[in-house]
Amino acid sequence: MRRPTPLRPDLGLTRRHWLALAGAGSLSACGGGGEVPAPTAAPAEAPSGMRPLGVATGGTGRIRSFLSAAVTATTPLTIGGVSLNIRGAELRDGDGVALHGRGIAPGMTAQVLAGPVVAASAQAYRVVVDTQVVGPASWLDSRTLIVLGQRVSVPASALRGPGAAGTPAEVQVWGQLDLAGGRILASRLERALPTDTPMLRGVVGDRGRDWLQVGALVARAEDPALIPADLSPGSVVRLVLDAPAADGSWLLLQARNDALRPPDGLETELQGRITQLSSTQRFALDGVPVDASQAQIEGLAQLQTGAGAEVHGTMRDGVLVATEVAVEASEPLEINGRLTDLDPARRRFTLQGWTVQWDASTRFGKIGLAGLRNGRSLTVRGRWQPGAAALQALQITLD
């Protein structure tokens, strides 16, 4: 059974300003995507052919709010600071399989279609939970896992469920997809069960007629029709995989575009990371366009690609028209190891299996550019751009 896309529970920037709004919807989005139909005045049963991560209507009452946030409590189920009545609600995992309340735990992330939020409470109609990645894992260092070729940062705040106290061989990870950082920020880890199918939510780096590349993972489809035509480099995709082949690629069972598309007309709260920045007034959060021209911005100096942010406003024609924005500083990645495959002409080398690119802005400290040579033990601080194949080095120092 697969569960939700996690949100960082420590990114609670300005939510307190909005949860007290009575009769208004609150929408938070950070992690697991999927198309979300526009709200209807009288919700009906979900259509049988709907996509698993799409949020359809169900139950009775008027849909006013959509939440995509971390689970902070289960009795009652509390997501993004909203206490939910789930009696009669439809509970599903990312594959559309029915869940029970006991299958949801703190640190997971859920998407919720609900009625109006009144005094931080709401009636839930549909709850969808999903993981970010499930598969074989190994430790790159004390704070970083490699799962299906993806870097998974494990902060001290990440919760550990059954079987995840040590080094898991097979793991389920809930967390936030950091598109600019080229990683997943874990909020919860659990040991994967023998019945769990490998899956991955990430950014397409490249594609061919019958294959997709996400990070270091290549997924190949026996039937090219399994790969949606709208998937291109930079797209957020959700893959369900079978088994690795002799060449290291994985057999693709399912693929879908998993970009977040909040519905128009609802009070909207997005929590995630800035994936594109045109100006302080025009940027994208987890791929969702934001118009902050009329917004009050907290932490303006931190507004940059990769920074964590929380945005509140209303979706209009696919754009989040913001009234409030709160930003936290982006955190450079740090890796260390022995330098290999030095290529001075292309300004790149390999460290711990990852390609590192430097340019004129890179700081070299005492090592100096001339000090780069194969076999040297280095520490690199840098950042990824969405879909980039190499880490852009900010600083290179000797260990």
Backbone torsions as a table, in degrees:
resi	resn	phi	psi	omega
1	MET	NA	131.4	179.0
2	ARG	-104.8	149.5	-175.8
3	ARG	-127.4	-159.3	-157.6
4	PRO	-80.6	163.9	173.8
5	THR	-80.6	118.9	-173.0
6	PRO	-78.4	150.5	175.7
7	LEU	-112.3	149.2	175.8
8	ARG	-72.0	117.9	-178.8
9	PRO	-68.9	-16.3	-177.5
10	ASP	-90.3	3.1	-179.8
11	LEU	-100.3	62.4	-175.2
12	GLY	-101.7	52.7	-163.3
13	LEU	-56.9	-69.2	-174.2
14	THR	-129.9	22.6	-177.2
15	ARG	-56.5	-31.8	-176.6
16	ARG	-58.8	-24.0	-177.5
17	HIS	-72.7	-20.6	-169.1
18	TRP	-114.9	-22.9	-174.7
19	LEU	-69.4	-19.8	-179.4
20	ALA	-82.7	-3.0	-178.9
21	LEU	-69.9	118.3	-179.0
22	ALA	-85.8	136.2	176.3
23	GLY	75.7	4.8	179.0
24	ALA	-113.8	147.9	179.6
25	GLY	-82.2	149.3	173.7
26	SER	-124.6	126.6	-176.9
27	LEU	-123.8	126.7	177.0
28	SER	-123.1	137.3	-177.6
29	ALA	-138.4	120.1	-179.1
30	CYS	-164.5	98.8	-171.9
31	GLY	106.1	178.9	-170.8
32	GLY	3.1	126.3	-175.4
33	GLY	-107.9	-134.2	-177.5
34	GLY	107.7	149.3	-178.3
35	GLU	-70.7	144.6	-179.4
36	VAL	-126.2	112.9	179.5
37	PRO	-62.3	154.6	177.0
38	ALA	-62.6	149.8	-178.2
39	PRO	-67.0	152.9	178.5
40	THR	-117.4	157.9	-178.2
41	ALA	-69.8	-33.9	-179.7
42	ALA	-130.1	95.8	-177.2
43	PRO	-57.9	141.7	177.8
44	ALA	-121.8	-177.8	179.5
45	GLU	-64.5	147.1	179.5
46	ALA	-66.4	136.1	177.5
47	PRO	-62.3	141.9	-173.4
48	SER	-65.9	-24.8	-176.6
49	GLY	-96.0	14.0	-174.9
50	MET	-69.2	156.2	175.0
51	ARG	-70.6	141.6	-175.9
52	PRO	-54.9	-40.0	-176.9
53	LEU	-90.3	-5.9	173.5
54	GLY	-69.4	143.8	179.5
55	VAL	-103.8	110.8	-179.9
56	ALA	-99.9	179.5	-179.3
57	THR	-96.0	155.7	179.1
58	GLY	-166.8	153.4	179.6
59	GLY	86.6	-153.0	-178.0
60	THR	-129.1	162.4	179.4
61	GLY	102.9	174.2	-178.1
62	ARG	-95.1	130.7	178.5
63	ILE	-76.0	122.8	-179.8
64	ARG	-124.4	-18.3	-172.0
65	SER	-141.1	149.8	174.9
66	PHE	-135.7	125.5	-178.2
67	LEU	-114.6	140.3	168.6
68	SER	-138.1	99.3	-169.5
69	ALA	-158.5	178.5	-178.0
70	ALA	-76.4	144.4	170.0
71	VAL	-78.0	122.3	179.2
72	THR	-108.7	-18.1	177.1
73	ALA	-156.4	158.3	-178.3
74	THR	-117.7	-11.9	-179.9
75	THR	-133.3	90.2	-3.3
76	PRO	-76.3	167.6	177.8
77	LEU	-63.1	121.0	-178.2
78	THR	-123.2	121.9	-176.2
79	ILE	-130.4	125.1	180.0
80	GLY	58.3	31.8	179.3
81	GLY	82.6	0.3	-179.7
82	VAL	-104.1	124.2	175.9
83	SER	-81.3	123.9	-171.3
84	LEU	-111.2	134.9	168.4
85	ASN	-88.4	112.1	-176.4
86	ILE	-101.8	9.8	176.6
87	ARG	-62.4	122.5	-179.7
88	GLY	83.0	-3.6	-178.9
89	ALA	-78.9	152.5	175.5
90	GLU	-88.6	122.7	179.6
91	LEU	-110.6	124.4	-176.8
92	ARG	-136.0	154.6	169.7
93	ASP	-94.6	-175.5	-174.7
94	GLY	-66.6	-16.1	177.0
95	ASP	-97.2	5.6	179.7
96	GLY	85.1	7.1	-179.4
97	VAL	-82.4	138.5	-178.2
98	ALA	-62.5	138.9	177.4
99	LEU	-114.8	162.7	170.0
100	HIS	-115.0	158.4	-178.0
101	GLY	-54.7	-32.3	-178.7
102	ARG	-71.3	-10.6	177.1
103	GLY	-86.7	4.3	-179.4
104	ILE	-114.8	135.2	-176.0
105	ALA	-138.5	159.0	177.4
106	PRO	-56.0	144.0	-179.0
107	GLY	95.1	-18.5	174.4
108	MET	-77.4	167.6	177.8
109	THR	-123.5	140.6	-177.8
110	ALA	-131.9	149.4	169.0
111	GLN	-103.4	132.4	-173.8
112	VAL	-130.6	130.3	169.4
113	LEU	-102.8	122.9	-171.1
114	ALA	-142.3	173.7	174.4
115	GLY	-78.9	-167.2	-179.8
116	PRO	-62.6	145.1	175.5
117	VAL	-87.6	115.7	-179.2
118	VAL	-124.4	119.9	-179.1
119	ALA	52.9	44.9	176.7
120	ALA	62.5	28.1	176.8
121	SER	-134.9	153.4	179.5
122	ALA	-159.1	157.1	172.7
123	GLN	-88.1	121.9	178.1
124	ALA	-86.1	140.2	175.0
125	TYR	-106.6	-34.7	179.7
126	ARG	-150.2	132.2	179.0
127	VAL	-124.0	124.8	179.1
128	VAL	-121.1	125.7	-179.9
129	VAL	-121.6	146.0	-176.8
130	ASP	-157.1	148.4	176.4
131	THR	-81.3	166.5	172.4
132	GLN	-89.6	-39.3	-178.7
133	VAL	-155.9	142.5	176.2
134	VAL	-136.0	125.8	178.8
135	GLY	164.7	-174.5	179.9
136	PRO	-64.6	141.6	-173.9
137	ALA	-131.7	152.8	172.2
138	SER	-146.8	152.9	-179.9
139	TRP	-84.4	126.5	171.3
140	LEU	-82.0	-42.6	171.7
141	ASP	-152.5	-171.7	-172.9
142	SER	-66.4	-15.1	-177.8
143	ARG	-120.9	4.1	-173.1
144	THR	-135.7	124.9	172.9
145	LEU	-99.9	151.3	167.7
146	ILE	-111.2	117.3	-179.6
147	VAL	-128.5	119.1	-177.6
148	LEU	50.3	41.7	176.9
149	GLY	75.9	10.6	-178.6
150	GLN	-110.2	141.3	174.1
151	ARG	-79.5	126.0	178.5
152	VAL	-118.8	109.8	177.3
153	SER	-80.4	131.1	-177.0
154	VAL	-116.1	92.3	179.1
155	PRO	-73.6	166.6	179.5
156	ALA	-60.9	-24.8	-178.1
157	SER	-78.3	-11.1	-178.4
158	ALA	-65.7	133.3	178.6
159	LEU	-84.0	146.2	-179.8
160	ARG	-117.4	120.8	179.0
161	GLY	-92.6	-163.1	-177.2
162	PRO	-53.6	129.6	173.2
163	GLY	79.1	5.1	-174.8
164	ALA	-109.9	17.9	-178.1
165	ALA	-71.4	-35.3	-179.4
166	GLY	-107.4	-142.9	178.7
167	THR	-91.5	107.8	-176.8
168	PRO	-78.3	139.9	174.6
169	ALA	-78.6	-40.4	176.5
170	GLU	-127.6	129.3	-170.3
171	VAL	-136.9	150.6	168.1
172	GLN	-107.1	134.6	-178.4
173	VAL	-125.8	127.6	168.9
174	TRP	-106.6	141.4	-179.6
175	GLY	175.3	-168.5	-177.2
176	GLN	-104.8	130.2	176.9
177	LEU	-78.8	113.2	179.3
178	ASP	-96.4	93.3	-174.6
179	LEU	-64.0	-43.0	-178.1
180	ALA	-69.7	-32.0	-179.2
181	GLY	-86.7	-8.0	-179.9
182	GLY	62.3	41.1	-176.5
183	ARG	-155.2	173.3	171.9
184	ILE	-113.7	130.7	174.9
185	LEU	-95.4	108.4	-173.4
186	ALA	-73.2	138.4	171.0
187	SER	-114.1	-17.1	176.9
188	ARG	-156.5	140.8	175.6
189	LEU	-125.3	143.0	170.8
190	GLU	-144.2	155.5	172.6
191	ARG	-67.4	133.4	176.4
192	ALA	-72.4	146.3	178.2
193	LEU	-87.7	157.4	179.3
194	PRO	-57.7	-25.8	-179.3
195	THR	-86.1	-6.6	-179.1
196	ASP	-74.9	132.4	177.8
197	THR	-90.9	136.1	177.4
198	PRO	-57.2	135.4	177.1
199	MET	-146.4	160.8	-177.0
200	LEU	-153.2	134.5	170.6
201	ARG	-114.7	121.1	-176.7
202	GLY	-162.2	-166.2	-175.4
203	VAL	-106.6	130.4	178.5
204	VAL	-68.4	122.8	176.1
205	GLY	-91.1	-34.5	179.4
206	ASP	-160.8	164.0	178.2
207	ARG	-153.3	157.5	173.0
208	GLY	-131.0	-168.5	-178.1
209	ARG	-61.5	-39.7	-175.4
210	ASP	-128.2	22.3	179.9
211	TRP	-148.9	156.4	176.1
212	LEU	-133.1	144.0	174.3
213	GLN	-116.8	127.5	176.2
214	VAL	-128.1	111.0	-173.2
215	GLY	61.3	-131.0	178.9
216	ALA	-89.0	-1.4	-177.5
217	LEU	-92.6	135.3	173.0
218	VAL	-114.9	124.8	178.2
219	ALA	-110.1	128.6	-179.0
220	ARG	-113.7	138.0	-178.7
221	ALA	-107.0	129.9	174.5
222	GLU	-64.7	-32.9	176.4
223	ASP	-113.3	109.8	-178.7
224	PRO	-56.1	-21.8	-179.9
225	ALA	-66.2	-14.0	177.5
226	LEU	-69.7	-18.0	-177.6
227	ILE	-97.8	112.5	-178.9
228	PRO	-58.2	142.6	-177.9
229	ALA	-64.5	-25.7	-175.5
230	ASP	-83.8	3.3	177.9
231	LEU	-85.8	119.5	-180.0
232	SER	-137.6	167.0	177.7
233	PRO	-51.5	130.4	-176.4
234	GLY	99.4	-14.5	178.9
235	SER	-73.3	146.4	172.4
236	VAL	-87.2	127.4	-173.6
237	VAL	-130.0	149.2	172.5
238	ARG	-115.6	121.7	-177.4
239	LEU	-113.1	139.0	168.5
240	VAL	-113.8	128.5	-169.3
241	LEU	-118.3	159.3	179.4
242	ASP	-101.7	-76.9	-176.1
243	ALA	-152.8	156.3	178.1
244	PRO	-74.7	146.8	176.8
245	ALA	-94.0	175.1	-178.1
246	ALA	-62.0	-29.5	-178.5
247	ASP	-85.3	3.4	178.2
248	GLY	93.7	-11.7	175.9
249	SER	-76.9	167.3	-179.2
250	TRP	-117.0	143.6	177.7
251	LEU	-74.5	126.1	-178.1
252	LEU	-87.8	127.7	176.4
253	LEU	-100.3	-41.3	-179.3
254	GLN	-146.4	148.0	173.8
255	ALA	-145.8	138.6	175.0
256	ARG	-148.0	149.9	173.5
257	ASN	-67.5	123.6	-174.0
258	ASP	-118.6	25.4	177.9
259	ALA	-64.3	144.1	179.3
260	LEU	-74.6	128.2	178.8
261	ARG	-132.9	82.1	178.8
262	PRO	-61.5	146.5	-178.6
263	PRO	-74.3	147.3	176.3
264	ASP	-67.6	151.4	170.0
265	GLY	91.2	-6.8	-178.9
266	LEU	-102.7	149.9	165.6
267	GLU	-57.4	130.0	-170.2
268	THR	-128.2	133.7	172.6
269	GLU	-128.8	115.5	178.0
270	LEU	-107.2	134.4	176.6
271	GLN	-125.6	120.1	-177.2
272	GLY	-177.4	-144.3	-176.8
273	ARG	-129.2	145.2	-177.3
274	ILE	-73.7	120.8	-175.2
275	THR	-103.9	-15.0	178.0
276	GLN	-155.2	139.8	-177.0
277	LEU	-135.8	110.9	173.9
278	SER	-91.8	-39.3	177.2
279	SER	-162.8	178.3	178.4
280	THR	-69.1	-12.7	179.9
281	GLN	-105.1	-14.4	-179.1
282	ARG	-134.1	113.3	178.6
283	PHE	-154.1	178.0	177.4
284	ALA	-123.5	139.9	178.0
285	LEU	-116.8	115.0	-174.1
286	ASP	51.1	35.9	177.5
287	GLY	86.7	-5.4	-179.4
288	VAL	-90.4	122.0	179.2
289	PRO	-62.7	137.4	-179.3
290	VAL	-124.6	131.2	171.7
291	ASP	-106.9	105.3	-177.1
292	ALA	-105.7	22.7	-175.3
293	SER	-65.5	-24.9	180.0
294	GLN	-113.0	16.0	-172.4
295	ALA	-96.4	152.8	168.3
296	GLN	-85.7	122.7	-173.8
297	ILE	-112.4	122.1	175.6
298	GLU	-100.4	127.7	-178.3
299	GLY	81.7	36.6	-176.1
300	LEU	-55.6	-37.9	-177.2
301	ALA	-65.3	-20.0	-179.1
302	GLN	-91.6	-1.3	-174.4
303	LEU	-72.0	102.6	-180.0
304	GLN	-157.2	163.4	179.5
305	THR	-57.7	130.9	179.5
306	GLY	95.4	-13.7	-179.8
307	ALA	-71.3	146.9	173.5
308	GLY	-77.6	143.4	-178.2
309	ALA	-151.3	157.7	173.6
310	GLU	-130.2	127.5	-174.5
311	VAL	-125.9	133.2	177.9
312	HIS	-120.3	138.1	179.0
313	GLY	174.3	-147.6	-177.9
314	THR	-134.2	136.0	177.1
315	MET	-77.4	126.9	177.4
316	ARG	-135.0	115.4	179.3
317	ASP	52.6	43.5	176.4
318	GLY	80.9	2.9	179.6
319	VAL	-116.7	135.3	175.8
320	LEU	-84.4	107.7	177.4
321	VAL	-85.4	106.9	-168.6
322	ALA	-86.6	145.8	170.4
323	THR	-109.5	-28.4	178.7
324	GLU	-141.6	138.6	177.7
325	VAL	-134.0	132.7	174.2
326	ALA	-126.9	131.9	-172.5
327	VAL	-124.7	142.2	171.3
328	GLU	-117.3	153.4	-175.2
329	ALA	-64.8	143.8	173.7
330	SER	-73.2	153.7	-175.0
331	GLU	-115.9	114.7	179.2
332	PRO	-60.8	148.7	176.1
333	LEU	-82.9	153.0	179.2
334	GLU	-135.3	125.7	175.8
335	ILE	-131.6	153.3	177.5
336	ASN	-140.7	158.0	-179.5
337	GLY	160.4	-166.6	-179.0
338	ARG	-96.3	132.1	-177.6
339	LEU	-68.6	133.9	174.5
340	THR	-138.0	165.2	173.7
341	ASP	54.6	42.4	179.0
342	LEU	-63.8	129.8	179.5
343	ASP	-131.2	85.7	-176.6
344	PRO	-59.8	-34.5	-178.1
345	ALA	-63.4	-35.9	-178.8
346	ARG	-98.8	1.7	179.1
347	ARG	55.7	52.8	-179.8
348	ARG	-152.5	160.3	174.2
349	PHE	-155.4	178.5	-179.1
350	THR	-115.4	137.8	178.2
351	LEU	-138.4	119.5	-178.9
352	GLN	55.8	33.1	178.6
353	GLY	84.4	-0.3	-178.0
354	TRP	-110.0	137.0	179.3
355	THR	-77.4	130.1	179.8
356	VAL	-116.2	129.6	179.6
357	GLN	-112.3	136.2	174.1
358	TRP	-120.9	162.4	177.4
359	ASP	-145.7	-168.8	-175.0
360	ALA	-64.2	-21.8	-178.2
361	SER	-86.4	-9.8	-177.8
362	THR	-69.3	133.3	177.0
363	ARG	-92.9	131.5	-174.9
364	PHE	-106.7	-6.5	-179.6
365	GLY	59.3	-146.6	-175.8
366	LYS	-72.4	-20.8	-177.1
367	ILE	-64.9	-38.7	-177.4
368	GLY	68.7	155.1	-179.9
369	LEU	-58.5	-37.5	-178.4
370	ALA	-67.8	-16.2	-178.7
371	GLY	-82.8	-4.8	178.4
372	LEU	-72.3	122.0	173.1
373	ARG	-157.8	153.8	-177.9
374	ASN	-57.8	137.3	177.7
375	GLY	97.6	-15.5	179.5
376	ARG	-72.7	144.3	179.4
377	SER	-91.6	119.7	-172.1
378	LEU	-126.3	160.0	166.2
379	THR	-121.7	131.4	-178.8
380	VAL	-120.8	129.5	170.1
381	ARG	-109.2	132.0	-176.6
382	GLY	-166.0	-174.6	-179.8
383	ARG	-139.0	152.9	171.8
384	TRP	-101.3	148.6	166.7
385	GLN	-96.7	153.3	-178.6
386	PRO	-54.1	126.9	176.9
387	GLY	78.5	-0.4	-177.8
388	ALA	-72.1	149.0	-179.4
389	ALA	-92.9	-15.0	-176.5
390	ALA	-127.6	149.3	174.8
391	LEU	-78.3	125.9	177.4
392	GLN	-82.4	113.1	-174.7
393	ALA	-74.6	129.5	172.5
394	LEU	-93.3	-36.9	-178.5
395	GLN	-149.2	138.7	177.8
396	ILE	-127.4	123.1	-178.9
397	THR	-134.1	157.9	174.2
398	LEU	-75.4	141.9	173.9
399	ASP	-73.5	NA	NA
